[in-house]
Every structure is written in structure tokens, then in C-alpha cells.
Amino acid sequence: MPGSIKFFMDEHVPASATKELIRRGIDVLTVQKAGMRGSDDPVLLAYAASEGRICVTQNTKHFKPLHDAGVPHTGLIIAGKDVTPRMYVKALMLVAGASEPEDWLNRLDSIKSLASYE
């Protein structure tokens, strides 16, 4: 059974990956469902943190500098545009099944590195 890990999906994360995670019982909230489409990236990261959610995004260019600057967050997982929905599901299922929210405080990782674990 999935743990207490929760995700906040940026608007560019494939909908098919989000739907599959929800189907598998993972707690996922999208930018769209939160009514935050088009919001500035610092606002999105702060919102995810206020909700205790790991932020998942393809926007490395804007989110990684926030992490590097020490902006507090409850986890940040980045993905390149070449990451497939299947890779998202594999990586995020691993995170949900093998970690706790406190493991992700101010942690940055990537879908590709997480998806490479067996």
C-alpha cells in the first residue's frame, strides 16, 4: 500500500502518467486541479511545500535554481522532456513505496536517476 508521499505535478507532466499514478492509489494533485496554471515557479514550489507535496516538473531551468538558492521545499523531482510516462510512473511509484515525506525535505532528484533503480 502506498505510504504518505504526496505529489504536486507541474502542468507539463504527462497526463497519462498522472492518471496511472492515481489509478494505482497515489496521492497526486496537478497544477490544473489546484487552479494554479500559469503561476510563477516560486509560488508553485511554495504551494507544494505548504501542502507537504513533492513537486514534480520538467522545468529544470527555473526550479533547480530555487533549490540551489536554498528555497525550502518538501521535495523536488525534475524530468527532462525525453522522459516517458512509463518512466514517471516507475520512478514515482518507487518514491511512494520506499520513502517517507521527511526523506524528501529539501531534496532534489531526477526521474531518470530514480527510474534506473530496480
Summary of the structure (lengths in Angstrom):
residues: 118
radius of gyration: 12.7
end to end distance: 18.3
largest distance: 35.5
contacts: 359
relative contact order: 0.20
helix: 43%
strand: 15%
